Amino acid sequence: MIRFRKIFNFGRFRTSLSKSGMGFSWGIPGLRFGVSPNGRKYFSIGIPGTGLYMIKYFDVTPNTNYQKPINTNQKKSQPKKVEQWWKQKNLID
């Protein structure tokens, strides 16, 4: 898979252009805070010059408009009537 990304540096600020959009970040080598092209906020920590880094995305508020799809093909299950073991063995009525 071939990917494209173009980065523009303006001091401590960085703008990146990719197929998915434009992202922004701010920081020093090894520590950055940014917003990805899809709007997710993140914090990045790494070892400069090695390519080793870790990204932690901040939690976002869940979408309250989402509703779980209703499956109308399923039958509602009825609770099974369970008799006591002594009634099953006809020991007591």
mmCIF file as gemmi writes it, N, C-alpha and C atoms, coordinates in Angstrom:
data_model
loop_
_atom_site.group_PDB
_atom_site.id
_atom_site.type_symbol
_atom_site.label_atom_id
_atom_site.label_alt_id
_atom_site.label_comp_id
_atom_site.label_asym_id
_atom_site.label_entity_id
_atom_site.label_seq_id
_atom_site.pdbx_PDB_ins_code
_atom_site.Cartn_x
_atom_site.Cartn_y
_atom_site.Cartn_z
_atom_site.occupancy
_atom_site.B_iso_or_equiv
_atom_site.pdbx_formal_charge
_atom_site.auth_seq_id
_atom_site.auth_asym_id
_atom_site.pdbx_PDB_model_num
ATOM 1 N N . MET Axp A 1 ? 0.836 -1.17 0 1 0 ? 1 A 1
ATOM 2 C CA . MET Axp A 1 ? 0 0 0 1 0 ? 1 A 1
ATOM 3 C C . MET Axp A 1 ? 0.886 1.239 0 1 0 ? 1 A 1
ATOM 4 N N . ILE Axp A 2 ? 0.585 2.155 -0.848 1 0 ? 2 A 1
ATOM 5 C CA . ILE Axp A 2 ? 1.335 3.403 -0.919 1 0 ? 2 A 1
ATOM 6 C C . ILE Axp A 2 ? 0.52 4.486 -0.224 1 0 ? 2 A 1
ATOM 7 N N . ARG Axp A 3 ? 1.184 5.238 0.629 1 0 ? 3 A 1
ATOM 8 C CA . ARG Axp A 3 ? 0.529 6.329 1.347 1 0 ? 3 A 1
ATOM 9 C C . ARG Axp A 3 ? 1.225 7.642 1.011 1 0 ? 3 A 1
ATOM 10 N N . PHE Axp A 4 ? 0.47 8.698 1.097 1 0 ? 4 A 1
ATOM 11 C CA . PHE Axp A 4 ? 1.011 10.018 0.828 1 0 ? 4 A 1
ATOM 12 C C . PHE Axp A 4 ? 0.804 10.9 2.049 1 0 ? 4 A 1
ATOM 13 N N . ARG Axp A 5 ? 1.845 11.658 2.412 1 0 ? 5 A 1
ATOM 14 C CA . ARG Axp A 5 ? 1.744 12.61 3.513 1 0 ? 5 A 1
ATOM 15 C C . ARG Axp A 5 ? 2.766 13.715 3.271 1 0 ? 5 A 1
ATOM 16 N N . LYS Axp A 6 ? 2.333 14.938 3.426 1 0 ? 6 A 1
ATOM 17 C CA . LYS Axp A 6 ? 3.208 16.097 3.29 1 0 ? 6 A 1
ATOM 18 C C . LYS Axp A 6 ? 3.123 16.889 4.575 1 0 ? 6 A 1
ATOM 19 N N . ILE Axp A 7 ? 4.279 17.191 5.178 1 0 ? 7 A 1
ATOM 20 C CA . ILE Axp A 7 ? 4.335 17.894 6.455 1 0 ? 7 A 1
ATOM 21 C C . ILE Axp A 7 ? 4.986 19.252 6.261 1 0 ? 7 A 1
ATOM 22 N N . PHE Axp A 8 ? 4.349 20.263 6.85 1 0 ? 8 A 1
ATOM 23 C CA . PHE Axp A 8 ? 4.877 21.621 6.85 1 0 ? 8 A 1
ATOM 24 C C . PHE Axp A 8 ? 5.188 22.008 8.282 1 0 ? 8 A 1
ATOM 25 N N . ASN Axp A 9 ? 6.435 22.426 8.539 1 0 ? 9 A 1
ATOM 26 C CA . ASN Axp A 9 ? 6.84 22.845 9.88 1 0 ? 9 A 1
ATOM 27 C C . ASN Axp A 9 ? 6.922 24.361 9.962 1 0 ? 9 A 1
ATOM 28 N N . PHE Axp A 10 ? 6.387 24.887 11.056 1 0 ? 10 A 1
ATOM 29 C CA . PHE Axp A 10 ? 6.448 26.32 11.347 1 0 ? 10 A 1
ATOM 30 C C . PHE Axp A 10 ? 6.901 26.467 12.797 1 0 ? 10 A 1
ATOM 31 N N . GLY Axp A 11 ? 8.172 26.265 13.041 1 0 ? 11 A 1
ATOM 32 C CA . GLY Axp A 11 ? 8.672 26.298 14.412 1 0 ? 11 A 1
ATOM 33 C C . GLY Axp A 11 ? 8.14 25.107 15.195 1 0 ? 11 A 1
ATOM 34 N N . ARG Axp A 12 ? 7.446 25.375 16.277 1 0 ? 12 A 1
ATOM 35 C CA . ARG Axp A 12 ? 6.875 24.295 17.089 1 0 ? 12 A 1
ATOM 36 C C . ARG Axp A 12 ? 5.555 23.769 16.536 1 0 ? 12 A 1
ATOM 37 N N . PHE Axp A 13 ? 5.018 24.415 15.511 1 0 ? 13 A 1
ATOM 38 C CA . PHE Axp A 13 ? 3.751 24.003 14.915 1 0 ? 13 A 1
ATOM 39 C C . PHE Axp A 13 ? 4.007 23.145 13.687 1 0 ? 13 A 1
ATOM 40 N N . ARG Axp A 14 ? 3.133 22.182 13.461 1 0 ? 14 A 1
ATOM 41 C CA . ARG Axp A 14 ? 3.27 21.297 12.308 1 0 ? 14 A 1
ATOM 42 C C . ARG Axp A 14 ? 1.894 21.073 11.702 1 0 ? 14 A 1
ATOM 43 N N . THR Axp A 15 ? 1.828 21.138 10.387 1 0 ? 15 A 1
ATOM 44 C CA . THR Axp A 15 ? 0.604 20.841 9.648 1 0 ? 15 A 1
ATOM 45 C C . THR Axp A 15 ? 0.906 19.688 8.713 1 0 ? 15 A 1
ATOM 46 N N . SER Axp A 16 ? 0.019 18.708 8.694 1 0 ? 16 A 1
ATOM 47 C CA . SER Axp A 16 ? 0.23 17.576 7.796 1 0 ? 16 A 1
ATOM 48 C C . SER Axp A 16 ? -0.961 17.413 6.873 1 0 ? 16 A 1
ATOM 49 N N . LEU Axp A 17 ? -0.67 17.144 5.612 1 0 ? 17 A 1
ATOM 50 C CA . LEU Axp A 17 ? -1.694 16.902 4.607 1 0 ? 17 A 1
ATOM 51 C C . LEU Axp A 17 ? -1.591 15.448 4.17 1 0 ? 17 A 1
ATOM 52 N N . SER Axp A 18 ? -2.723 14.768 4.138 1 0 ? 18 A 1
ATOM 53 C CA . SER Axp A 18 ? -2.755 13.378 3.69 1 0 ? 18 A 1
ATOM 54 C C . SER Axp A 18 ? -4.059 13.131 2.958 1 0 ? 18 A 1
ATOM 55 N N . LYS Axp A 19 ? -4.256 11.914 2.519 1 0 ? 19 A 1
ATOM 56 C CA . LYS Axp A 19 ? -5.471 11.55 1.806 1 0 ? 19 A 1
ATOM 57 C C . LYS Axp A 19 ? -6.71 11.775 2.679 1 0 ? 19 A 1
ATOM 58 N N . SER Axp A 20 ? -6.568 11.557 3.999 1 0 ? 20 A 1
ATOM 59 C CA . SER Axp A 20 ? -7.718 11.687 4.893 1 0 ? 20 A 1
ATOM 60 C C . SER Axp A 20 ? -7.992 13.12 5.33 1 0 ? 20 A 1
ATOM 61 N N . GLY Axp A 21 ? -7.106 14.072 5.015 1 0 ? 21 A 1
ATOM 62 C CA . GLY Axp A 21 ? -7.363 15.465 5.354 1 0 ? 21 A 1
ATOM 63 C C . GLY Axp A 21 ? -6.146 16.183 5.904 1 0 ? 21 A 1
ATOM 64 N N . MET Axp A 22 ? -6.405 17.223 6.693 1 0 ? 22 A 1
ATOM 65 C CA . MET Axp A 22 ? -5.337 18.036 7.245 1 0 ? 22 A 1
ATOM 66 C C . MET Axp A 22 ? -5.34 17.914 8.764 1 0 ? 22 A 1
ATOM 67 N N . GLY Axp A 23 ? -4.16 17.68 9.343 1 0 ? 23 A 1
ATOM 68 C CA . GLY Axp A 23 ? -4.007 17.588 10.783 1 0 ? 23 A 1
ATOM 69 C C . GLY Axp A 23 ? -3.052 18.65 11.29 1 0 ? 23 A 1
ATOM 70 N N . PHE Axp A 24 ? -3.173 18.955 12.575 1 0 ? 24 A 1
ATOM 71 C CA . PHE Axp A 24 ? -2.331 19.979 13.188 1 0 ? 24 A 1
ATOM 72 C C . PHE Axp A 24 ? -1.716 19.418 14.45 1 0 ? 24 A 1
ATOM 73 N N . SER Axp A 25 ? -0.494 19.846 14.764 1 0 ? 25 A 1
ATOM 74 C CA . SER Axp A 25 ? 0.123 19.457 16.027 1 0 ? 25 A 1
ATOM 75 C C . SER Axp A 25 ? 1.058 20.56 16.5 1 0 ? 25 A 1
ATOM 76 N N . TRP Axp A 26 ? 1.373 20.496 17.793 1 0 ? 26 A 1
ATOM 77 C CA . TRP Axp A 26 ? 2.232 21.48 18.429 1 0 ? 26 A 1
ATOM 78 C C . TRP Axp A 26 ? 3.084 20.749 19.449 1 0 ? 26 A 1
ATOM 79 N N . GLY Axp A 27 ? 4.362 21.122 19.549 1 0 ? 27 A 1
ATOM 80 C CA . GLY Axp A 27 ? 5.209 20.508 20.553 1 0 ? 27 A 1
ATOM 81 C C . GLY Axp A 27 ? 6.675 20.636 20.244 1 0 ? 27 A 1
ATOM 82 N N . ILE Axp A 28 ? 7.447 19.854 20.988 1 0 ? 28 A 1
ATOM 83 C CA . ILE Axp A 28 ? 8.889 19.803 20.836 1 0 ? 28 A 1
ATOM 84 C C . ILE Axp A 28 ? 9.257 18.4 20.392 1 0 ? 28 A 1
ATOM 85 N N . PRO Axp A 29 ? 10.477 18.188 19.917 1 0 ? 29 A 1
ATOM 86 C CA . PRO Axp A 29 ? 10.857 16.835 19.514 1 0 ? 29 A 1
ATOM 87 C C . PRO Axp A 29 ? 10.673 15.845 20.665 1 0 ? 29 A 1
ATOM 88 N N . GLY Axp A 30 ? 9.899 14.824 20.407 1 0 ? 30 A 1
ATOM 89 C CA . GLY Axp A 30 ? 9.634 13.79 21.401 1 0 ? 30 A 1
ATOM 90 C C . GLY Axp A 30 ? 8.304 13.933 22.108 1 0 ? 30 A 1
ATOM 91 N N . LEU Axp A 31 ? 7.746 15.138 22.154 1 0 ? 31 A 1
ATOM 92 C CA . LEU Axp A 31 ? 6.448 15.376 22.805 1 0 ? 31 A 1
ATOM 93 C C . LEU Axp A 31 ? 5.596 16.262 21.911 1 0 ? 31 A 1
ATOM 94 N N . ARG Axp A 32 ? 4.415 15.768 21.539 1 0 ? 32 A 1
ATOM 95 C CA . ARG Axp A 32 ? 3.536 16.562 20.679 1 0 ? 32 A 1
ATOM 96 C C . ARG Axp A 32 ? 2.089 16.386 21.12 1 0 ? 32 A 1
ATOM 97 N N . PHE Axp A 33 ? 1.314 17.43 20.926 1 0 ? 33 A 1
ATOM 98 C CA . PHE Axp A 33 ? -0.131 17.419 21.119 1 0 ? 33 A 1
ATOM 99 C C . PHE Axp A 33 ? -0.739 17.808 19.79 1 0 ? 33 A 1
ATOM 100 N N . GLY Axp A 34 ? -1.793 17.116 19.357 1 0 ? 34 A 1
ATOM 101 C CA . GLY Axp A 34 ? -2.335 17.444 18.05 1 0 ? 34 A 1
ATOM 102 C C . GLY Axp A 34 ? -3.774 17.036 17.85 1 0 ? 34 A 1
ATOM 103 N N . VAL Axp A 35 ? -4.254 17.36 16.66 1 0 ? 35 A 1
ATOM 104 C CA . VAL Axp A 35 ? -5.587 16.999 16.212 1 0 ? 35 A 1
ATOM 105 C C . VAL Axp A 35 ? -5.43 16.307 14.869 1 0 ? 35 A 1
ATOM 106 N N . SER Axp A 36 ? -5.917 15.079 14.773 1 0 ? 36 A 1
ATOM 107 C CA . SER Axp A 36 ? -5.774 14.306 13.539 1 0 ? 36 A 1
ATOM 108 C C . SER Axp A 36 ? -6.738 14.813 12.475 1 0 ? 36 A 1
ATOM 109 N N . PRO Axp A 37 ? -6.585 14.395 11.223 1 0 ? 37 A 1
ATOM 110 C CA . PRO Axp A 37 ? -7.481 14.859 10.159 1 0 ? 37 A 1
ATOM 111 C C . PRO Axp A 37 ? -8.952 14.549 10.408 1 0 ? 37 A 1
ATOM 112 N N . ASN Axp A 38 ? -9.242 13.488 11.166 1 0 ? 38 A 1
ATOM 113 C CA . ASN Axp A 38 ? -10.646 13.178 11.438 1 0 ? 38 A 1
ATOM 114 C C . ASN Axp A 38 ? -11.156 13.832 12.724 1 0 ? 38 A 1
ATOM 115 N N . GLY Axp A 39 ? -10.345 14.715 13.346 1 0 ? 39 A 1
ATOM 116 C CA . GLY Axp A 39 ? -10.797 15.485 14.496 1 0 ? 39 A 1
ATOM 117 C C . GLY Axp A 39 ? -10.478 14.909 15.856 1 0 ? 39 A 1
ATOM 118 N N . ARG Axp A 40 ? -9.769 13.785 15.906 1 0 ? 40 A 1
ATOM 119 C CA . ARG Axp A 40 ? -9.427 13.174 17.197 1 0 ? 40 A 1
ATOM 120 C C . ARG Axp A 40 ? -8.214 13.874 17.798 1 0 ? 40 A 1
ATOM 121 N N . LYS Axp A 41 ? -8.305 14.216 19.077 1 0 ? 41 A 1
ATOM 122 C CA . LYS Axp A 41 ? -7.187 14.85 19.771 1 0 ? 41 A 1
ATOM 123 C C . LYS Axp A 41 ? -6.268 13.766 20.312 1 0 ? 41 A 1
ATOM 124 N N . TYR Axp A 42 ? -4.949 14.037 20.271 1 0 ? 42 A 1
ATOM 125 C CA . TYR Axp A 42 ? -3.99 13.027 20.708 1 0 ? 42 A 1
ATOM 126 C C . TYR Axp A 42 ? -2.772 13.67 21.354 1 0 ? 42 A 1
ATOM 127 N N . PHE Axp A 43 ? -2.04 12.827 22.068 1 0 ? 43 A 1
ATOM 128 C CA . PHE Axp A 43 ? -0.763 13.186 22.661 1 0 ? 43 A 1
ATOM 129 C C . PHE Axp A 43 ? 0.232 12.144 22.188 1 0 ? 43 A 1
ATOM 130 N N . SER Axp A 44 ? 1.388 12.584 21.721 1 0 ? 44 A 1
ATOM 131 C CA . SER Axp A 44 ? 2.395 11.676 21.19 1 0 ? 44 A 1
ATOM 132 C C . SER Axp A 44 ? 3.697 11.859 21.959 1 0 ? 44 A 1
ATOM 133 N N . ILE Axp A 45 ? 4.321 10.737 22.297 1 0 ? 45 A 1
ATOM 134 C CA . ILE Axp A 45 ? 5.622 10.761 22.954 1 0 ? 45 A 1
ATOM 135 C C . ILE Axp A 45 ? 6.518 9.771 22.217 1 0 ? 45 A 1
ATOM 136 N N . GLY Axp A 46 ? 7.765 10.162 22.007 1 0 ? 46 A 1
ATOM 137 C CA . GLY Axp A 46 ? 8.661 9.292 21.263 1 0 ? 46 A 1
ATOM 138 C C . GLY Axp A 46 ? 10.118 9.62 21.49 1 0 ? 46 A 1
ATOM 139 N N . ILE Axp A 47 ? 10.965 8.82 20.874 1 0 ? 47 A 1
ATOM 140 C CA . ILE Axp A 47 ? 12.411 9.02 20.939 1 0 ? 47 A 1
ATOM 141 C C . ILE Axp A 47 ? 12.834 9.613 19.601 1 0 ? 47 A 1
ATOM 142 N N . PRO Axp A 48 ? 13.249 10.891 19.59 1 0 ? 48 A 1
ATOM 143 C CA . PRO Axp A 48 ? 13.585 11.554 18.326 1 0 ? 48 A 1
ATOM 144 C C . PRO Axp A 48 ? 14.677 10.81 17.549 1 0 ? 48 A 1
ATOM 145 N N . GLY Axp A 49 ? 14.47 10.716 16.24 1 0 ? 49 A 1
ATOM 146 C CA . GLY Axp A 49 ? 15.449 10.115 15.345 1 0 ? 49 A 1
ATOM 147 C C . GLY Axp A 49 ? 15.378 8.606 15.245 1 0 ? 49 A 1
ATOM 148 N N . THR Axp A 50 ? 14.538 7.944 16.051 1 0 ? 50 A 1
ATOM 149 C CA . THR Axp A 50 ? 14.468 6.483 16.022 1 0 ? 50 A 1
ATOM 150 C C . THR Axp A 50 ? 13.228 5.966 15.311 1 0 ? 50 A 1
ATOM 151 N N . GLY Axp A 51 ? 12.194 6.78 15.228 1 0 ? 51 A 1
ATOM 152 C CA . GLY Axp A 51 ? 10.935 6.323 14.652 1 0 ? 51 A 1
ATOM 153 C C . GLY Axp A 51 ? 10.062 5.606 15.667 1 0 ? 51 A 1
ATOM 154 N N . LEU Axp A 52 ? 10.53 5.487 16.915 1 0 ? 52 A 1
ATOM 155 C CA . LEU Axp A 52 ? 9.744 4.847 17.964 1 0 ? 52 A 1
ATOM 156 C C . LEU Axp A 52 ? 8.909 5.907 18.666 1 0 ? 52 A 1
ATOM 157 N N . TYR Axp A 53 ? 7.62 5.691 18.7 1 0 ? 53 A 1
ATOM 158 C CA . TYR Axp A 53 ? 6.737 6.643 19.355 1 0 ? 53 A 1
ATOM 159 C C . TYR Axp A 53 ? 5.453 5.947 19.783 1 0 ? 53 A 1
ATOM 160 N N . MET Axp A 54 ? 4.707 6.609 20.637 1 0 ? 54 A 1
ATOM 161 C CA . MET Axp A 54 ? 3.437 6.098 21.119 1 0 ? 54 A 1
ATOM 162 C C . MET Axp A 54 ? 2.417 7.232 21.037 1 0 ? 54 A 1
ATOM 163 N N . ILE Axp A 55 ? 1.214 6.911 20.628 1 0 ? 55 A 1
ATOM 164 C CA . ILE Axp A 55 ? 0.161 7.91 20.536 1 0 ? 55 A 1
ATOM 165 C C . ILE Axp A 55 ? -0.962 7.528 21.481 1 0 ? 55 A 1
ATOM 166 N N . LYS Axp A 56 ? -1.415 8.485 22.268 1 0 ? 56 A 1
ATOM 167 C CA . LYS Axp A 56 ? -2.551 8.291 23.162 1 0 ? 56 A 1
ATOM 168 C C . LYS Axp A 56 ? -3.651 9.229 22.7 1 0 ? 56 A 1
ATOM 169 N N . TYR Axp A 57 ? -4.776 8.663 22.236 1 0 ? 57 A 1
ATOM 170 C CA . TYR Axp A 57 ? -5.914 9.468 21.825 1 0 ? 57 A 1
ATOM 171 C C . TYR Axp A 57 ? -6.774 9.763 23.049 1 0 ? 57 A 1
ATOM 172 N N . PHE Axp A 58 ? -7.242 11.001 23.139 1 0 ? 58 A 1
ATOM 173 C CA . PHE Axp A 58 ? -8.104 11.384 24.246 1 0 ? 58 A 1
ATOM 174 C C . PHE Axp A 58 ? -9.513 10.875 23.984 1 0 ? 58 A 1
ATOM 175 N N . ASP Axp A 59 ? -10.212 10.513 25.054 1 0 ? 59 A 1
ATOM 176 C CA . ASP Axp A 59 ? -11.578 10.031 24.919 1 0 ? 59 A 1
ATOM 177 C C . ASP Axp A 59 ? -12.463 11.144 24.391 1 0 ? 59 A 1
ATOM 178 N N . VAL Axp A 60 ? -13.376 10.752 23.551 1 0 ? 60 A 1
ATOM 179 C CA . VAL Axp A 60 ? -14.337 11.708 23.03 1 0 ? 60 A 1
ATOM 180 C C . VAL Axp A 60 ? -15.708 11.357 23.581 1 0 ? 60 A 1
ATOM 181 N N . THR Axp A 61 ? -16.602 12.309 23.624 1 0 ? 61 A 1
ATOM 182 C CA . THR Axp A 61 ? -17.953 12.061 24.094 1 0 ? 61 A 1
ATOM 183 C C . THR Axp A 61 ? -18.639 11.136 23.109 1 0 ? 61 A 1
ATOM 184 N N . PRO Axp A 62 ? -19.24 10.048 23.61 1 0 ? 62 A 1
ATOM 185 C CA . PRO Axp A 62 ? -19.9 9.132 22.68 1 0 ? 62 A 1
ATOM 186 C C . PRO Axp A 62 ? -21.07 9.805 21.971 1 0 ? 62 A 1
ATOM 187 N N . ASN Axp A 63 ? -21.311 9.368 20.769 1 0 ? 63 A 1
ATOM 188 C CA . ASN Axp A 63 ? -22.387 9.922 19.962 1 0 ? 63 A 1
ATOM 189 C C . ASN Axp A 63 ? -23.727 9.49 20.561 1 0 ? 63 A 1
ATOM 190 N N . THR Axp A 64 ? -24.493 10.435 21.086 1 0 ? 64 A 1
ATOM 191 C CA . THR Axp A 64 ? -25.764 10.104 21.73 1 0 ? 64 A 1
ATOM 192 C C . THR Axp A 64 ? -26.876 9.879 20.709 1 0 ? 64 A 1
ATOM 193 N N . ASN Axp A 65 ? -26.649 10.197 19.445 1 0 ? 65 A 1
ATOM 194 C CA . ASN Axp A 65 ? -27.668 9.998 18.415 1 0 ? 65 A 1
ATOM 195 C C . ASN Axp A 65 ? -27.695 8.566 17.903 1 0 ? 65 A 1
ATOM 196 N N . TYR Axp A 66 ? -26.688 7.781 18.263 1 0 ? 66 A 1
ATOM 197 C CA . TYR Axp A 66 ? -26.604 6.401 17.77 1 0 ? 66 A 1
ATOM 198 C C . TYR Axp A 66 ? -27.609 5.529 18.498 1 0 ? 66 A 1
ATOM 199 N N . GLN Axp A 67 ? -28.37 4.743 17.754 1 0 ? 67 A 1
ATOM 200 C CA . GLN Axp A 67 ? -29.298 3.795 18.347 1 0 ? 67 A 1
ATOM 201 C C . GLN Axp A 67 ? -28.973 2.414 17.814 1 0 ? 67 A 1
ATOM 202 N N . LYS Axp A 68 ? -29.008 1.443 18.696 1 0 ? 68 A 1
ATOM 203 C CA . LYS Axp A 68 ? -28.737 0.073 18.302 1 0 ? 68 A 1
ATOM 204 C C . LYS Axp A 68 ? -29.853 -0.413 17.383 1 0 ? 68 A 1
ATOM 205 N N . PRO Axp A 69 ? -29.506 -1.046 16.254 1 0 ? 69 A 1
ATOM 206 C CA . PRO Axp A 69 ? -30.539 -1.53 15.343 1 0 ? 69 A 1
ATOM 207 C C . PRO Axp A 69 ? -31.405 -2.591 16.017 1 0 ? 69 A 1
ATOM 208 N N . ILE Axp A 70 ? -32.694 -2.574 15.7 1 0 ? 70 A 1
ATOM 209 C CA . ILE Axp A 70 ? -33.631 -3.537 16.27 1 0 ? 70 A 1
ATOM 210 C C . ILE Axp A 70 ? -33.81 -4.657 15.266 1 0 ? 70 A 1
ATOM 211 N N . ASN Axp A 71 ? -33.604 -5.877 15.721 1 0 ? 71 A 1
ATOM 212 C CA . ASN Axp A 71 ? -33.784 -7.039 14.867 1 0 ? 71 A 1
ATOM 213 C C . ASN Axp A 71 ? -35.19 -7.562 15.084 1 0 ? 71 A 1
ATOM 214 N N . THR Axp A 72 ? -36.065 -7.379 14.105 1 0 ? 72 A 1
ATOM 215 C CA . THR Axp A 72 ? -37.465 -7.794 14.237 1 0 ? 72 A 1
ATOM 216 C C . THR Axp A 72 ? -37.653 -9.264 13.878 1 0 ? 72 A 1
ATOM 217 N N . ASN Axp A 73 ? -36.631 -9.936 13.374 1 0 ? 73 A 1
ATOM 218 C CA . ASN Axp A 73 ? -36.763 -11.323 12.978 1 0 ? 73 A 1
ATOM 219 C C . ASN Axp A 73 ? -36.661 -12.282 14.164 1 0 ? 73 A 1
ATOM 220 N N . GLN Axp A 74 ? -36.143 -11.818 15.285 1 0 ? 74 A 1
ATOM 221 C CA . GLN Axp A 74 ? -35.984 -12.693 16.439 1 0 ? 74 A 1
ATOM 222 C C . GLN Axp A 74 ? -37.285 -12.795 17.208 1 0 ? 74 A 1
ATOM 223 N N . LYS Axp A 75 ? -37.61 -14.003 17.647 1 0 ? 75 A 1
ATOM 224 C CA . LYS Axp A 75 ? -38.775 -14.209 18.485 1 0 ? 75 A 1
ATOM 225 C C . LYS Axp A 75 ? -38.379 -13.94 19.93 1 0 ? 75 A 1
ATOM 226 N N . LYS Axp A 76 ? -39.308 -13.367 20.663 1 0 ? 76 A 1
ATOM 227 C CA . LYS Axp A 76 ? -39.034 -13.126 22.074 1 0 ? 76 A 1
ATOM 228 C C . LYS Axp A 76 ? -39.091 -14.457 22.796 1 0 ? 76 A 1
ATOM 229 N N . SER Axp A 77 ? -38.062 -14.747 23.564 1 0 ? 77 A 1
ATOM 230 C CA . SER Axp A 77 ? -38.018 -16.018 24.268 1 0 ? 77 A 1
ATOM 231 C C . SER Axp A 77 ? -38.859 -15.938 25.534 1 0 ? 77 A 1
ATOM 232 N N . GLN Axp A 78 ? -39.656 -16.96 25.731 1 0 ? 78 A 1
ATOM 233 C CA . GLN Axp A 78 ? -40.489 -17.065 26.925 1 0 ? 78 A 1
ATOM 234 C C . GLN Axp A 78 ? -39.702 -17.792 27.997 1 0 ? 78 A 1
ATOM 235 N N . PRO Axp A 79 ? -39.807 -17.329 29.257 1 0 ? 79 A 1
ATOM 236 C CA . PRO Axp A 79 ? -39.119 -18.055 30.312 1 0 ? 79 A 1
ATOM 237 C C . PRO Axp A 79 ? -39.682 -19.459 30.441 1 0 ? 79 A 1
ATOM 238 N N . LYS Axp A 80 ? -38.801 -20.408 30.597 1 0 ? 80 A 1
ATOM 239 C CA . LYS Axp A 80 ? -39.186 -21.811 30.691 1 0 ? 80 A 1
ATOM 240 C C . LYS Axp A 80 ? -39.699 -22.098 32.097 1 0 ? 80 A 1
ATOM 241 N N . LYS Axp A 81 ? -40.847 -22.779 32.165 1 0 ? 81 A 1
ATOM 242 C CA . LYS Axp A 81 ? -41.408 -23.129 33.465 1 0 ? 81 A 1
ATOM 243 C C . LYS Axp A 81 ? -40.68 -24.367 33.966 1 0 ? 81 A 1
ATOM 244 N N . VAL Axp A 82 ? -40.063 -24.225 35.143 1 0 ? 82 A 1
ATOM 245 C CA . VAL Axp A 82 ? -39.297 -25.322 35.709 1 0 ? 82 A 1
ATOM 246 C C . VAL Axp A 82 ? -40.033 -25.84 36.937 1 0 ? 82 A 1
ATOM 247 N N . GLU Axp A 83 ? -40.264 -27.142 36.934 1 0 ? 83 A 1
ATOM 248 C CA . GLU Axp A 83 ? -40.913 -27.759 38.09 1 0 ? 83 A 1
ATOM 249 C C . GLU Axp A 83 ? -39.844 -28.221 39.074 1 0 ? 83 A 1
ATOM 250 N N . GLN Axp A 84 ? -40.229 -28.261 40.342 1 0 ? 84 A 1
ATOM 251 C CA . GLN Axp A 84 ? -39.309 -28.758 41.354 1 0 ? 84 A 1
ATOM 252 C C . GLN Axp A 84 ? -39.052 -30.244 41.111 1 0 ? 84 A 1
ATOM 253 N N . TRP Axp A 85 ? -37.908 -30.705 41.539 1 0 ? 85 A 1
ATOM 254 C CA . TRP Axp A 85 ? -37.493 -32.075 41.251 1 0 ? 85 A 1
ATOM 255 C C . TRP Axp A 85 ? -38.434 -33.102 41.863 1 0 ? 85 A 1
ATOM 256 N N . TRP Axp A 86 ? -39.036 -32.813 43.047 1 0 ? 86 A 1
ATOM 257 C CA . TRP Axp A 86 ? -39.92 -33.785 43.672 1 0 ? 86 A 1
ATOM 258 C C . TRP Axp A 86 ? -41.247 -33.91 42.929 1 0 ? 86 A 1
ATOM 259 N N . LYS Axp A 87 ? -41.65 -32.837 42.251 1 0 ? 87 A 1
ATOM 260 C CA . LYS Axp A 87 ? -42.86 -32.921 41.426 1 0 ? 87 A 1
ATOM 261 C C . LYS Axp A 87 ? -42.578 -33.687 40.143 1 0 ? 87 A 1
ATOM 262 N N . GLN Axp A 88 ? -41.356 -33.556 39.622 1 0 ? 88 A 1
ATOM 263 C CA . GLN Axp A 88 ? -40.973 -34.289 38.424 1 0 ? 88 A 1
ATOM 264 C C . GLN Axp A 88 ? -40.961 -35.797 38.686 1 0 ? 88 A 1
ATOM 265 N N . LYS Axp A 89 ? -40.621 -36.181 39.904 1 0 ? 89 A 1
ATOM 266 C CA . LYS Axp A 89 ? -40.527 -37.6 40.259 1 0 ? 89 A 1
ATOM 267 C C . LYS Axp A 89 ? -41.851 -38.124 40.828 1 0 ? 89 A 1
ATOM 268 N N . ASN Axp A 90 ? -42.873 -37.26 40.851 1 0 ? 90 A 1
ATOM 269 C CA . ASN Axp A 90 ? -44.186 -37.603 41.376 1 0 ? 90 A 1
ATOM 270 C C . ASN Axp A 90 ? -44.123 -38.065 42.825 1 0 ? 90 A 1
ATOM 271 N N . LEU Axp A 91 ? -43.284 -37.42 43.624 1 0 ? 91 A 1
ATOM 272 C CA . LEU Axp A 91 ? -43.185 -37.767 45.03 1 0 ? 91 A 1
ATOM 273 C C . LEU Axp A 91 ? -44.243 -37.034 45.851 1 0 ? 91 A 1
ATOM 274 N N . ILE Axp A 92 ? -44.494 -35.78 45.551 1 0 ? 92 A 1
ATOM 275 C CA . ILE Axp A 92 ? -45.495 -34.996 46.263 1 0 ? 92 A 1
ATOM 276 C C . ILE Axp A 92 ? -46.267 -34.187 45.23 1 0 ? 92 A 1
ATOM 277 N N . ASP Axp A 93 ? -47.574 -34.108 45.435 1 0 ? 93 A 1
ATOM 278 C CA . ASP Axp A 93 ? -48.4 -33.338 44.507 1 0 ? 93 A 1
ATOM 279 C C . ASP Axp A 93 ? -48.296 -31.877 44.74 1 0 ? 93 A 1
